[in-house]
Amino acid sequence: MFKRILVPCDGSTHASQALEKAVELQKLTGSELLLLTVYRHYSYLESTFSMVRPSEPESMDDVMREYAEDIGRKTKERAIALGADRPRGFVKNGPVARSIVAFAEEHGCDLVVIGKRGLGSIEEYLLGSVSHKVTGLARCPVLVV
């Protein structure tokens, strides 16, 4: 049925529920499970408004990447604890919805299992949720949990 299932992960409760559903599907189908965490570029303008002022300024992109890697690591550990067979984790930088869709196409994913609401910003309320954008852009089926 499904050969490759993609689960976008952002550390939210809904992403966790999507992971649970994807692991169930992997057990039923024997498919490969791919876990993707996407972080967006943190612009210079945004960093000037940041309330965080470290003693040694570092790139906000580096901070975001480290945070995304931590989420990816924890998600992979949770997938294994749920009984997933050899889940593979990835971290990408870019516009979230488009990066998810591009990754699914590049890796030949048959299904995307995504949480209905993530840890997005106010931008989500104005421009639409990531899950909504992914369902509109993806060429493969998308299961919104």
C-alpha positions in Angstrom: 0.0 0.0 0.0 2.4 2.7 1.2 6.2 2.4 0.6 7.3 5.7 2.3 5.4 7.7 4.9 6.6 11.2 5.8 5.8 12.8 9.1 6.6 16.5 9.6 7.6 17.1 13.2 7.6 20.4 15.1 7.3 19.1 18.7 3.6 20.0 19.0 0.9 17.8 20.5 -0.8 17.4 17.1 2.6 16.4 15.5 2.9 13.8 18.2 -0.5 12.4 17.4 0.4 12.3 13.7 3.5 10.4 14.6 1.5 7.8 16.5 -0.8 7.3 13.5 2.1 7.0 11.1 3.8 4.4 13.3 0.5 2.4 13.3 0.4 2.6 9.5 4.0 1.6 9.2 3.3 -1.5 11.3 0.4 -2.4 9.0 2.1 -1.7 5.7 5.8 -2.3 6.4 6.6 1.1 4.9 9.6 3.2 5.5 9.1 6.0 8.0 10.7 9.4 7.3 10.6 12.2 10.0 11.2 15.7 8.9 11.7 18.9 11.0 11.8 22.1 9.1 12.9 25.4 10.5 12.5 28.7 8.8 15.1 31.3 8.2 15.2 33.8 11.1 15.7 37.2 9.4 18.0 40.0 10.7 14.9 42.2 11.1 13.3 39.6 13.4 16.5 39.2 15.4 16.6 43.0 16.1 13.2 42.7 17.8 14.2 39.7 19.8 14.0 40.0 23.6 16.9 37.5 24.0 20.3 39.2 24.1 23.0 36.6 24.6 26.4 37.8 25.8 28.0 36.4 22.7 25.7 37.0 19.7 25.3 33.9 17.5 23.4 33.3 14.3 19.7 32.9 15.0 19.7 30.4 12.1 22.2 28.3 14.1 19.9 28.5 17.2 16.9 27.5 15.1 18.8 24.6 13.5 19.9 23.3 16.9 16.4 23.5 18.2 15.1 21.7 15.1 17.7 19.0 15.5 16.7 18.5 19.1 13.0 18.1 18.1 14.1 15.6 15.4 16.1 13.6 17.8 13.3 13.4 20.4 10.8 12.6 17.7 12.9 9.7 16.4 13.3 8.4 20.0 9.6 8.5 20.5 8.9 6.7 17.2 11.2 3.9 18.2 9.5 3.8 21.6 6.2 3.4 19.8 7.6 0.5 17.9 8.6 2.1 14.6 11.0 0.1 12.5 14.2 2.1 11.6 12.7 5.6 11.3 14.9 8.1 9.5 15.2 11.7 10.7 15.9 14.8 8.6 16.2 18.5 9.3 15.7 21.1 6.6 15.7 24.9 6.4 13.1 26.8 4.4 9.5 27.8 4.0 7.8 25.1 6.0 4.9 23.9 3.8 6.9 24.1 0.6 9.9 22.3 2.2 7.6 19.5 3.3 6.1 19.0 -0.1 9.5 19.2 -1.9 11.0 16.7 0.5 8.0 14.3 -0.1 8.5 14.6 -3.8 12.3 14.2 -3.7 12.0 11.1 -1.5 9.1 9.5 -3.3 6.8 9.5 -0.3 3.4 7.9 -0.8 1.7 9.6 2.2 2.3 12.6 4.4 0.9 12.3 7.9 0.7 15.7 9.5 -0.7 17.3 12.7 -3.6 19.7 12.1 -2.1 22.5 14.2 1.6 23.0 15.0 3.7 25.4 16.9 3.3 28.1 14.2 3.1 31.9 14.8 0.4 34.5 14.3 1.3 34.2 10.6 -0.6 30.9 10.6 -3.8 32.6 11.5 -3.4 35.2 8.8 -2.0 33.0 6.0 -3.4 29.6 6.8 -1.9 26.6 8.6 1.0 24.5 7.4 -1.2 21.4 7.2 -3.7 23.3 5.0 -1.0 24.4 2.7 0.6 20.9 2.5 -2.8 19.4 1.5 -3.2 21.9 -1.3 0.4 21.5 -2.6 1.2 17.8 -2.2 0.9 15.4 -5.1 0.5 12.4 -2.7 -2.2 11.8 -0.2 -2.1 13.8 3.0 -3.6 12.5 6.3 -4.3 15.3 8.7 -4.4 14.2 12.3 
